[in-house]
Amino acid sequence: MRSKKEKYDPLPEHFDSIEAAAEFWDTHDSADYEEYMKDVECEFDIKQRTYLISLDSGLYRKVRDIAKRKGMPTDKLVNLWLEEKAS
């Protein structure tokens, strides 16, 4: 952390884009801007969980290739297939 005497860039009042905010915080330490921070309360209602399962590597490659041909992520295809089978 910097000493109180060291100067740092002023905190912009607003950012023009999410990318600009990300660039700023990628290159600056939030500890230098504590006086601008305020406590907030928030709640999270997490309804979806992720579970890991083991697949044979050959089977995974086949499913991945099918998903690629369909233009969708592998996990989405697997979820779709499981939903169809479980219904």
Backbone as XML, in Angstrom:
<?xml version="1.0"?>
<chain id="A" units="angstrom">
  <residue number="1" name="MET">
    <atom name="N" x="0.839" y="-1.171" z="0.000"/>
    <atom name="CA" x="0.000" y="0.000" z="0.000"/>
    <atom name="C" x="0.887" y="1.238" z="0.000"/>
  </residue>
  <residue number="2" name="ARG">
    <atom name="N" x="0.423" y="2.290" z="-0.628"/>
    <atom name="CA" x="1.203" y="3.517" z="-0.718"/>
    <atom name="C" x="1.114" y="4.303" z="0.584"/>
  </residue>
  <residue number="3" name="SER">
    <atom name="N" x="2.138" y="5.091" z="0.849"/>
    <atom name="CA" x="2.075" y="5.956" z="2.017"/>
    <atom name="C" x="1.148" y="7.122" z="1.722"/>
  </residue>
  <residue number="4" name="LYS">
    <atom name="N" x="0.692" y="7.792" z="2.760"/>
    <atom name="CA" x="-0.253" y="8.905" z="2.593"/>
    <atom name="C" x="0.335" y="10.025" z="1.732"/>
  </residue>
  <residue number="5" name="LYS">
    <atom name="N" x="1.661" y="10.155" z="1.722"/>
    <atom name="CA" x="2.304" y="11.237" z="0.980"/>
    <atom name="C" x="2.339" y="10.968" z="-0.517"/>
  </residue>
  <residue number="6" name="GLU">
    <atom name="N" x="2.280" y="9.708" z="-0.905"/>
    <atom name="CA" x="2.350" y="9.384" z="-2.328"/>
    <atom name="C" x="1.065" y="9.790" z="-3.032"/>
  </residue>
  <residue number="7" name="LYS">
    <atom name="N" x="1.195" y="10.295" z="-4.226"/>
    <atom name="CA" x="0.037" y="10.710" z="-5.025"/>
    <atom name="C" x="-0.431" y="9.549" z="-5.885"/>
  </residue>
  <residue number="8" name="TYR">
    <atom name="N" x="-1.705" y="9.533" z="-6.166"/>
    <atom name="CA" x="-2.249" y="8.557" z="-7.096"/>
    <atom name="C" x="-3.282" y="9.255" z="-7.971"/>
  </residue>
  <residue number="9" name="ASP">
    <atom name="N" x="-3.604" y="8.628" z="-9.091"/>
    <atom name="CA" x="-4.541" y="9.218" z="-10.040"/>
    <atom name="C" x="-5.881" y="9.478" z="-9.372"/>
  </residue>
  <residue number="10" name="PRO">
    <atom name="N" x="-6.542" y="10.591" z="-9.725"/>
    <atom name="CA" x="-7.868" y="10.832" z="-9.159"/>
    <atom name="C" x="-8.867" y="9.794" z="-9.662"/>
  </residue>
  <residue number="11" name="LEU">
    <atom name="N" x="-9.828" y="9.487" z="-8.832"/>
    <atom name="CA" x="-10.878" y="8.546" z="-9.204"/>
    <atom name="C" x="-11.857" y="9.261" z="-10.121"/>
  </residue>
  <residue number="12" name="PRO">
    <atom name="N" x="-12.080" y="8.745" z="-11.325"/>
    <atom name="CA" x="-13.043" y="9.391" z="-12.232"/>
    <atom name="C" x="-14.447" y="9.413" z="-11.613"/>
  </residue>
  <residue number="13" name="GLU">
    <atom name="N" x="-15.202" y="10.482" z="-11.891"/>
    <atom name="CA" x="-16.575" y="10.548" z="-11.387"/>
    <atom name="C" x="-17.442" y="9.487" z="-12.033"/>
  </residue>
  <residue number="14" name="HIS">
    <atom name="N" x="-17.170" y="9.185" z="-13.295"/>
    <atom name="CA" x="-17.866" y="8.094" z="-13.977"/>
    <atom name="C" x="-16.953" y="7.553" z="-15.081"/>
  </residue>
  <residue number="15" name="PHE">
    <atom name="N" x="-17.256" y="6.358" z="-15.520"/>
    <atom name="CA" x="-16.503" y="5.741" z="-16.600"/>
    <atom name="C" x="-17.386" y="5.705" z="-17.833"/>
  </residue>
  <residue number="16" name="ASP">
    <atom name="N" x="-16.784" y="5.877" z="-18.999"/>
    <atom name="CA" x="-17.546" y="5.887" z="-20.252"/>
    <atom name="C" x="-18.040" y="4.501" z="-20.660"/>
  </residue>
  <residue number="17" name="SER">
    <atom name="N" x="-17.404" y="3.465" z="-20.115"/>
    <atom name="CA" x="-17.794" y="2.100" z="-20.472"/>
    <atom name="C" x="-17.303" y="1.143" z="-19.396"/>
  </residue>
  <residue number="18" name="ILE">
    <atom name="N" x="-17.811" y="-0.065" z="-19.449"/>
    <atom name="CA" x="-17.343" y="-1.099" z="-18.532"/>
    <atom name="C" x="-15.867" y="-1.376" z="-18.794"/>
  </residue>
  <residue number="19" name="GLU">
    <atom name="N" x="-15.482" y="-1.339" z="-20.060"/>
    <atom name="CA" x="-14.091" y="-1.578" z="-20.424"/>
    <atom name="C" x="-13.175" y="-0.523" z="-19.809"/>
  </residue>
  <residue number="20" name="ALA">
    <atom name="N" x="-13.626" y="0.756" z="-19.813"/>
    <atom name="CA" x="-12.822" y="1.830" z="-19.232"/>
    <atom name="C" x="-12.678" y="1.637" z="-17.724"/>
  </residue>
  <residue number="21" name="ALA">
    <atom name="N" x="-13.748" y="1.219" z="-17.063"/>
    <atom name="CA" x="-13.691" y="0.946" z="-15.628"/>
    <atom name="C" x="-12.747" y="-0.219" z="-15.352"/>
  </residue>
  <residue number="22" name="ALA">
    <atom name="N" x="-12.855" y="-1.272" z="-16.169"/>
    <atom name="CA" x="-11.986" y="-2.435" z="-15.986"/>
    <atom name="C" x="-10.528" y="-2.056" z="-16.172"/>
  </residue>
  <residue number="23" name="GLU">
    <atom name="N" x="-10.234" y="-1.255" z="-17.174"/>
    <atom name="CA" x="-8.861" y="-0.812" z="-17.424"/>
    <atom name="C" x="-8.334" y="-0.019" z="-16.232"/>
  </residue>
  <residue number="24" name="PHE">
    <atom name="N" x="-9.165" y="0.874" z="-15.698"/>
    <atom name="CA" x="-8.744" y="1.677" z="-14.541"/>
    <atom name="C" x="-8.407" y="0.765" z="-13.367"/>
  </residue>
  <residue number="25" name="TRP">
    <atom name="N" x="-9.336" y="-0.141" z="-13.023"/>
    <atom name="CA" x="-9.126" y="-0.976" z="-11.841"/>
    <atom name="C" x="-8.081" y="-2.053" z="-12.069"/>
  </residue>
  <residue number="26" name="ASP">
    <atom name="N" x="-7.790" y="-2.408" z="-13.317"/>
    <atom name="CA" x="-6.695" y="-3.331" z="-13.606"/>
    <atom name="C" x="-5.342" y="-2.694" z="-13.329"/>
  </residue>
  <residue number="27" name="THR">
    <atom name="N" x="-5.300" y="-1.368" z="-13.369"/>
    <atom name="CA" x="-4.022" y="-0.668" z="-13.226"/>
    <atom name="C" x="-3.934" y="0.181" z="-11.962"/>
  </residue>
  <residue number="28" name="HIS">
    <atom name="N" x="-4.942" y="0.094" z="-11.105"/>
    <atom name="CA" x="-4.954" y="0.874" z="-9.860"/>
    <atom name="C" x="-5.352" y="-0.026" z="-8.696"/>
  </residue>
  <residue number="29" name="ASP">
    <atom name="N" x="-4.898" y="0.340" z="-7.512"/>
    <atom name="CA" x="-5.184" y="-0.427" z="-6.300"/>
    <atom name="C" x="-6.372" y="0.206" z="-5.579"/>
  </residue>
  <residue number="30" name="SER">
    <atom name="N" x="-7.430" y="-0.569" z="-5.366"/>
    <atom name="CA" x="-8.621" y="-0.026" z="-4.707"/>
    <atom name="C" x="-8.320" y="0.450" z="-3.289"/>
  </residue>
  <residue number="31" name="ALA">
    <atom name="N" x="-7.263" y="-0.071" z="-2.663"/>
    <atom name="CA" x="-6.889" y="0.372" z="-1.320"/>
    <atom name="C" x="-6.497" y="1.859" z="-1.319"/>
  </residue>
  <residue number="32" name="ASP">
    <atom name="N" x="-6.070" y="2.373" z="-2.461"/>
    <atom name="CA" x="-5.720" y="3.796" z="-2.556"/>
    <atom name="C" x="-6.954" y="4.689" z="-2.600"/>
  </residue>
  <residue number="33" name="TYR">
    <atom name="N" x="-8.123" y="4.117" z="-2.746"/>
    <atom name="CA" x="-9.353" y="4.892" z="-2.932"/>
    <atom name="C" x="-10.391" y="4.582" z="-1.855"/>
  </residue>
  <residue number="34" name="GLU">
    <atom name="N" x="-9.926" y="4.120" z="-0.686"/>
    <atom name="CA" x="-10.848" y="3.715" z="0.376"/>
    <atom name="C" x="-11.781" y="4.837" z="0.801"/>
  </residue>
  <residue number="35" name="GLU">
    <atom name="N" x="-11.312" y="6.065" z="0.749"/>
    <atom name="CA" x="-12.166" y="7.182" z="1.188"/>
    <atom name="C" x="-13.392" y="7.358" z="0.286"/>
  </residue>
  <residue number="36" name="TYR">
    <atom name="N" x="-13.350" y="6.806" z="-0.918"/>
    <atom name="CA" x="-14.480" y="6.892" z="-1.840"/>
    <atom name="C" x="-15.451" y="5.712" z="-1.702"/>
  </residue>
  <residue number="37" name="MET">
    <atom name="N" x="-15.032" y="4.698" z="-0.972"/>
    <atom name="CA" x="-15.841" y="3.495" z="-0.849"/>
    <atom name="C" x="-16.931" y="3.682" z="0.207"/>
  </residue>
  <residue number="38" name="LYS">
    <atom name="N" x="-18.054" y="3.008" z="-0.010"/>
    <atom name="CA" x="-19.093" y="3.019" z="1.004"/>
    <atom name="C" x="-19.656" y="1.617" z="1.142"/>
  </residue>
  <residue number="39" name="ASP">
    <atom name="N" x="-20.115" y="1.303" z="2.326"/>
    <atom name="CA" x="-20.684" y="-0.011" z="2.580"/>
    <atom name="C" x="-22.039" y="-0.123" z="1.904"/>
  </residue>
  <residue number="40" name="VAL">
    <atom name="N" x="-22.307" y="-1.290" z="1.378"/>
    <atom name="CA" x="-23.608" y="-1.567" z="0.779"/>
    <atom name="C" x="-24.092" y="-2.923" z="1.275"/>
  </residue>
  <residue number="41" name="GLU">
    <atom name="N" x="-25.395" y="-3.088" z="1.291"/>
    <atom name="CA" x="-25.978" y="-4.381" z="1.620"/>
    <atom name="C" x="-26.537" y="-4.973" z="0.352"/>
  </residue>
  <residue number="42" name="CYS">
    <atom name="N" x="-26.373" y="-6.273" z="0.204"/>
    <atom name="CA" x="-26.940" y="-6.941" z="-0.949"/>
    <atom name="C" x="-27.302" y="-8.365" z="-0.557"/>
  </residue>
  <residue number="43" name="GLU">
    <atom name="N" x="-28.260" y="-8.901" z="-1.272"/>
    <atom name="CA" x="-28.691" y="-10.269" z="-1.042"/>
    <atom name="C" x="-28.547" y="-11.040" z="-2.342"/>
  </residue>
  <residue number="44" name="PHE">
    <atom name="N" x="-28.261" y="-12.308" z="-2.219"/>
    <atom name="CA" x="-28.136" y="-13.179" z="-3.376"/>
    <atom name="C" x="-29.118" y="-14.317" z="-3.227"/>
  </residue>
  <residue number="45" name="ASP">
    <atom name="N" x="-29.845" y="-14.564" z="-4.278"/>
    <atom name="CA" x="-30.762" y="-15.688" z="-4.303"/>
    <atom name="C" x="-30.232" y="-16.662" z="-5.350"/>
  </residue>
  <residue number="46" name="ILE">
    <atom name="N" x="-29.373" y="-17.548" z="-4.914"/>
    <atom name="CA" x="-28.727" y="-18.478" z="-5.831"/>
    <atom name="C" x="-29.617" y="-19.699" z="-5.991"/>
  </residue>
  <residue number="47" name="LYS">
    <atom name="N" x="-30.108" y="-19.887" z="-7.210"/>
    <atom name="CA" x="-31.009" y="-20.994" z="-7.479"/>
    <atom name="C" x="-30.336" y="-22.098" z="-8.274"/>
  </residue>
  <residue number="48" name="GLN">
    <atom name="N" x="-29.309" y="-21.778" z="-9.010"/>
    <atom name="CA" x="-28.665" y="-22.768" z="-9.854"/>
    <atom name="C" x="-27.313" y="-23.136" z="-9.255"/>
  </residue>
  <residue number="49" name="ARG">
    <atom name="N" x="-27.051" y="-24.407" z="-9.208"/>
    <atom name="CA" x="-25.766" y="-24.898" z="-8.727"/>
    <atom name="C" x="-25.083" y="-25.648" z="-9.855"/>
  </residue>
  <residue number="50" name="THR">
    <atom name="N" x="-23.785" y="-25.736" z="-9.775"/>
    <atom name="CA" x="-23.009" y="-26.472" z="-10.750"/>
    <atom name="C" x="-22.475" y="-27.730" z="-10.088"/>
  </residue>
  <residue number="51" name="TYR">
    <atom name="N" x="-22.618" y="-28.839" z="-10.780"/>
    <atom name="CA" x="-22.119" y="-30.121" z="-10.288"/>
    <atom name="C" x="-21.109" y="-30.665" z="-11.279"/>
  </residue>
  <residue number="52" name="LEU">
    <atom name="N" x="-20.066" y="-31.262" z="-10.766"/>
    <atom name="CA" x="-19.051" y="-31.860" z="-11.618"/>
    <atom name="C" x="-19.296" y="-33.355" z="-11.705"/>
  </residue>
  <residue number="53" name="ILE">
    <atom name="N" x="-19.205" y="-33.896" z="-12.914"/>
    <atom name="CA" x="-19.328" y="-35.337" z="-13.107"/>
    <atom name="C" x="-18.156" y="-35.807" z="-13.954"/>
  </residue>
  <residue number="54" name="SER">
    <atom name="N" x="-17.826" y="-37.071" z="-13.818"/>
    <atom name="CA" x="-16.727" y="-37.643" z="-14.600"/>
    <atom name="C" x="-17.268" y="-38.221" z="-15.898"/>
  </residue>
  <residue number="55" name="LEU">
    <atom name="N" x="-16.543" y="-37.961" z="-16.981"/>
    <atom name="CA" x="-16.865" y="-38.536" z="-18.285"/>
    <atom name="C" x="-15.622" y="-39.199" z="-18.838"/>
  </residue>
  <residue number="56" name="ASP">
    <atom name="N" x="-15.823" y="-40.272" z="-19.549"/>
    <atom name="CA" x="-14.747" y="-40.895" z="-20.299"/>
    <atom name="C" x="-14.238" y="-39.867" z="-21.312"/>
  </residue>
  <residue number="57" name="SER">
    <atom name="N" x="-12.936" y="-39.771" z="-21.469"/>
    <atom name="CA" x="-12.379" y="-38.731" z="-22.352"/>
    <atom name="C" x="-12.841" y="-38.887" z="-23.797"/>
  </residue>
  <residue number="58" name="GLY">
    <atom name="N" x="-12.993" y="-40.125" z="-24.255"/>
    <atom name="CA" x="-13.474" y="-40.338" z="-25.621"/>
    <atom name="C" x="-14.900" y="-39.859" z="-25.797"/>
  </residue>
  <residue number="59" name="LEU">
    <atom name="N" x="-15.744" y="-40.153" z="-24.811"/>
    <atom name="CA" x="-17.136" y="-39.694" z="-24.853"/>
    <atom name="C" x="-17.198" y="-38.171" z="-24.812"/>
  </residue>
  <residue number="60" name="TYR">
    <atom name="N" x="-16.375" y="-37.576" z="-23.952"/>
    <atom name="CA" x="-16.358" y="-36.111" z="-23.878"/>
    <atom name="C" x="-15.990" y="-35.503" z="-25.235"/>
  </residue>
  <residue number="61" name="ARG">
    <atom name="N" x="-14.980" y="-36.048" z="-25.889"/>
    <atom name="CA" x="-14.568" y="-35.498" z="-27.195"/>
    <atom name="C" x="-15.697" y="-35.599" z="-28.213"/>
  </residue>
  <residue number="62" name="LYS">
    <atom name="N" x="-16.425" y="-36.724" z="-28.205"/>
    <atom name="CA" x="-17.553" y="-36.876" z="-29.131"/>
    <atom name="C" x="-18.631" y="-35.822" z="-28.863"/>
  </residue>
  <residue number="63" name="VAL">
    <atom name="N" x="-18.971" y="-35.649" z="-27.595"/>
    <atom name="CA" x="-20.005" y="-34.666" z="-27.230"/>
    <atom name="C" x="-19.529" y="-33.262" z="-27.564"/>
  </residue>
  <residue number="64" name="ARG">
    <atom name="N" x="-18.270" y="-32.980" z="-27.280"/>
    <atom name="CA" x="-17.713" y="-31.657" z="-27.592"/>
    <atom name="C" x="-17.783" y="-31.371" z="-29.079"/>
  </residue>
  <residue number="65" name="ASP">
    <atom name="N" x="-17.460" y="-32.372" z="-29.908"/>
    <atom name="CA" x="-17.505" y="-32.194" z="-31.361"/>
    <atom name="C" x="-18.937" y="-31.944" z="-31.838"/>
  </residue>
  <residue number="66" name="ILE">
    <atom name="N" x="-19.891" y="-32.654" z="-31.280"/>
    <atom name="CA" x="-21.295" y="-32.443" z="-31.656"/>
    <atom name="C" x="-21.724" y="-31.036" z="-31.257"/>
  </residue>
  <residue number="67" name="ALA">
    <atom name="N" x="-21.357" y="-30.627" z="-30.060"/>
    <atom name="CA" x="-21.708" y="-29.280" z="-29.596"/>
    <atom name="C" x="-21.095" y="-28.212" z="-30.501"/>
  </residue>
  <residue number="68" name="LYS">
    <atom name="N" x="-19.863" y="-28.436" z="-30.902"/>
    <atom name="CA" x="-19.182" y="-27.489" z="-31.791"/>
    <atom name="C" x="-19.917" y="-27.370" z="-33.117"/>
  </residue>
  <residue number="69" name="ARG">
    <atom name="N" x="-20.332" y="-28.522" z="-33.664"/>
    <atom name="CA" x="-21.081" y="-28.506" z="-34.940"/>
    <atom name="C" x="-22.409" y="-27.774" z="-34.787"/>
  </residue>
  <residue number="70" name="LYS">
    <atom name="N" x="-23.022" y="-27.905" z="-33.625"/>
    <atom name="CA" x="-24.305" y="-27.231" z="-33.375"/>
    <atom name="C" x="-24.112" y="-25.766" z="-32.983"/>
  </residue>
  <residue number="71" name="GLY">
    <atom name="N" x="-22.857" y="-25.357" z="-32.765"/>
    <atom name="CA" x="-22.563" y="-23.971" z="-32.402"/>
    <atom name="C" x="-22.996" y="-23.621" z="-30.986"/>
  </residue>
  <residue number="72" name="MET">
    <atom name="N" x="-22.833" y="-24.561" z="-30.079"/>
    <atom name="CA" x="-23.226" y="-24.299" z="-28.700"/>
    <atom name="C" x="-22.171" y="-24.852" z="-27.739"/>
  </residue>
  <residue number="73" name="PRO">
    <atom name="N" x="-22.130" y="-24.313" z="-26.520"/>
    <atom name="CA" x="-21.175" y="-24.824" z="-25.535"/>
    <atom name="C" x="-21.492" y="-26.274" z="-25.161"/>
  </residue>
  <residue number="74" name="THR">
    <atom name="N" x="-20.476" y="-27.034" z="-24.879"/>
    <atom name="CA" x="-20.632" y="-28.448" z="-24.539"/>
    <atom name="C" x="-21.550" y="-28.636" z="-23.337"/>
  </residue>
  <residue number="75" name="ASP">
    <atom name="N" x="-21.370" y="-27.833" z="-22.296"/>
    <atom name="CA" x="-22.191" y="-28.008" z="-21.094"/>
    <atom name="C" x="-23.668" y="-27.736" z="-21.370"/>
  </residue>
  <residue number="76" name="LYS">
    <atom name="N" x="-23.952" y="-26.810" z="-22.254"/>
    <atom name="CA" x="-25.354" y="-26.525" z="-22.599"/>
    <atom name="C" x="-25.984" y="-27.711" z="-23.327"/>
  </residue>
  <residue number="77" name="LEU">
    <atom name="N" x="-25.226" y="-28.315" z="-24.233"/>
    <atom name="CA" x="-25.729" y="-29.481" z="-24.954"/>
    <atom name="C" x="-25.985" y="-30.643" z="-23.994"/>
  </residue>
  <residue number="78" name="VAL">
    <atom name="N" x="-25.048" y="-30.893" z="-23.093"/>
    <atom name="CA" x="-25.220" y="-31.974" z="-22.120"/>
    <atom name="C" x="-26.443" y="-31.709" z="-21.254"/>
  </residue>
  <residue number="79" name="ASN">
    <atom name="N" x="-26.634" y="-30.473" z="-20.793"/>
    <atom name="CA" x="-27.807" y="-30.138" z="-19.991"/>
    <atom name="C" x="-29.097" y="-30.346" z="-20.775"/>
  </residue>
  <residue number="80" name="LEU">
    <atom name="N" x="-29.088" y="-29.966" z="-22.047"/>
    <atom name="CA" x="-30.264" y="-30.151" z="-22.898"/>
    <atom name="C" x="-30.603" y="-31.629" z="-23.033"/>
  </residue>
  <residue number="81" name="TRP">
    <atom name="N" x="-29.595" y="-32.448" z="-23.316"/>
    <atom name="CA" x="-29.816" y="-33.880" z="-23.460"/>
    <atom name="C" x="-30.318" y="-34.505" z="-22.160"/>
  </residue>
  <residue number="82" name="LEU">
    <atom name="N" x="-29.721" y="-34.119" z="-21.038"/>
    <atom name="CA" x="-30.152" y="-34.676" z="-19.758"/>
    <atom name="C" x="-31.583" y="-34.267" z="-19.422"/>
  </residue>
  <residue number="83" name="GLU">
    <atom name="N" x="-31.926" y="-33.037" z="-19.742"/>
    <atom name="CA" x="-33.291" y="-32.558" z="-19.502"/>
    <atom name="C" x="-34.294" y="-33.360" z="-20.344"/>
  </residue>
  <residue number="84" name="GLU">
    <atom name="N" x="-33.933" y="-33.608" z="-21.605"/>
    <atom name="CA" x="-34.801" y="-34.390" z="-22.475"/>
    <atom name="C" x="-34.996" y="-35.814" z="-21.929"/>
  </residue>
  <residue number="85" name="LYS">
    <atom name="N" x="-33.904" y="-36.418" z="-21.467"/>
    <atom name="CA" x="-33.966" y="-37.788" z="-20.962"/>
    <atom name="C" x="-34.706" y="-37.867" z="-19.617"/>
  </residue>
  <residue number="86" name="ALA">
    <atom name="N" x="-34.558" y="-36.835" z="-18.799"/>
    <atom name="CA" x="-35.144" y="-36.857" z="-17.465"/>
    <atom name="C" x="-36.634" y="-36.503" z="-17.469"/>
  </residue>
  <residue number="87" name="SER">
    <atom name="N" x="-37.123" y="-35.974" z="-18.571"/>
    <atom name="CA" x="-38.528" y="-35.561" z="-18.628"/>
    <atom name="C" x="-39.449" y="-36.714" z="-18.977"/>
  </residue>
</chain>
